[in-house]
Amino acid sequence: MTQFRGRAYQKHVLKIFSLLVVISALWIGLLQASIIPQSHTWLLPIYFIVSLGCYGLLMVGVGLMRFPTCPQEALLLQQDIGEAKDFLKQRGVDVGSE
Amino acid sequence: MEQKNKYSIIIPTYNERLNIALIVYLIFKHLRGVDFEIIVVDDGSPDGTQEVVKQLQKLYGEDRVLLRPRPKKLGLGTAYIHGLKHASGNFVVIMDADLSHHPKYLLSFIKKQVETGASIVTGTRYVKGGGVHGWNLMRKLTSRGANVLAQTLLWPGVSDLTGSFRLYRKSVLEDVISSCVSKGYVFQMEMIVRASRKGYHIEEVPITFVDRVFGSSKLGGSEIVEYLKGLAYLLVTT
């Protein structure tokens, strides 16, 4: 455990490592128990990685489709800039074009 | 006894002569009645940014607008540390000077913190109520891809890792920043991930982000490599 001012926490990479160890143990257990035909069991890690990849791609795709945009904000910003320039110019702040 | 909160807003600048004036005006407009100070950390801008800040000081008062410059470009992380040294508030806000972060959200950060007692309130562009303007499809794709990868590897507990519009309790910022070594946007990621690991209470508020730096796609091949290296570093060391 990593200590910092009394707050002990496990390093993140160790968490992932423990997870992988558990999954590997399950996989080896399946291999030995032969509940599923051996040929399938050997391929499980590949299925797992491919599924993970597909899930990732799906998340990217969905996120891209639902990416929040705010076109009206650009307009509002322009108004704010105009208001700011007017105010500041009158009060001696240099807001000439850069 | 009611605790009075004071907010120190640290804004690192480099060649933001016009934007710094606009942003200071907008902060004063949107934070009426709030006890705050603005700390401008300028890295020796050649365009006269500091002269404009001095004009703003005359207008708003040197106790509200602080100019704490540095001789040259020395990096974002050290700019925050430098600003922190001069911060008299018990809360610190960090934000960009180029108006991609709009001061109108400052009140929502403050409200969220007061409601929840959080140590950190971070702005997120990626949830409903938030958003980005000025990004083309490629930029959105890389942003989304980078975010999914980071979420899968790091389990950070926040939706926007690279955002730099945040409110920190001052003591928390001092604690987190002392253990961060990265640069650029990886630095922002490192800050929030370390804070998350240390168990600090983090809340999010939606913000909109208007990217006005048209044409400068900050995402070439080398940026992607730097990002991946940053992720790997964070994976292993946090």
Contacts between the chains, C-beta under 8 A, distances in Angstrom:
chain1	res1	chain2	res2	distance
A	4	B	198	6.2
A	5	B	175	7.9
A	7	B	198	5.8
A	7	B	199	5.5
A	9	B	197	5.7
A	9	B	198	7.0
A	9	B	199	6.7
A	11	B	237	7.9
A	11	B	238	7.1
A	12	B	154	6.7
A	12	B	155	7.1
A	12	B	197	6.6
A	12	B	235	6.8
A	12	B	238	5.4
A	13	B	235	5.8
A	13	B	236	5.2
A	15	B	155	8.0
A	16	B	235	7.8
A	56	B	148	5.7
A	56	B	149	7.5
A	56	B	152	6.4
A	59	B	148	4.7
A	60	B	141	7.4
A	60	B	144	5.2
A	60	B	145	5.1
A	60	B	148	5.1
A	63	B	126	7.7
A	63	B	144	4.4
A	63	B	147	7.2
A	63	B	148	6.8
A	64	B	137	8.0
A	64	B	140	6.0
A	64	B	141	5.9
A	64	B	144	5.1
A	67	B	126	7.7
A	67	B	132	7.3
A	67	B	140	5.1
A	67	B	144	6.7
A	68	B	125	7.2
A	68	B	126	6.7
A	68	B	127	7.1
A	68	B	128	6.4
A	68	B	129	7.8
A	68	B	130	5.6
A	68	B	131	3.8
A	68	B	132	7.1
A	69	B	131	5.1
A	69	B	132	6.3
A	69	B	133	6.1
A	70	B	130	7.8
A	70	B	131	3.5
A	70	B	132	6.9
A	70	B	133	5.0
A	70	B	208	4.3
A	70	B	210	7.5
A	71	B	133	5.6
A	73	B	102	7.5
A	73	B	131	7.2
A	73	B	133	5.3
A	73	B	208	4.5
A	73	B	210	5.2
A	74	B	133	5.0
A	74	B	134	7.0
A	74	B	210	5.4
A	77	B	99	6.5
A	77	B	102	6.8
A	77	B	210	5.3
A	80	B	22	7.5
A	80	B	26	6.1
A	80	B	102	7.6
A	81	B	22	5.7
A	81	B	99	7.6
A	84	B	21	7.2
A	84	B	22	4.5
A	84	B	25	4.2
A	84	B	26	6.3
A	85	B	22	7.3
A	87	B	25	6.0
A	88	B	21	5.5
A	88	B	22	7.8
A	88	B	25	5.9
A	88	B	59	7.7
A	91	B	59	5.3
A	92	B	55	6.1
A	92	B	58	7.0
A	92	B	59	6.9
A	93	B	21	5.3
A	93	B	52	6.6
A	93	B	55	4.5
A	93	B	56	6.0
A	93	B	59	6.1
A	94	B	17	7.9
A	94	B	21	7.6
A	94	B	48	8.0
A	94	B	51	7.4
A	94	B	52	5.8
A	94	B	55	6.3
A	95	B	18	6.2
A	95	B	21	5.5
A	95	B	22	7.5
A	97	B	18	7.5
A	98	B	17	5.5
A	98	B	18	4.9
A	98	B	47	6.8
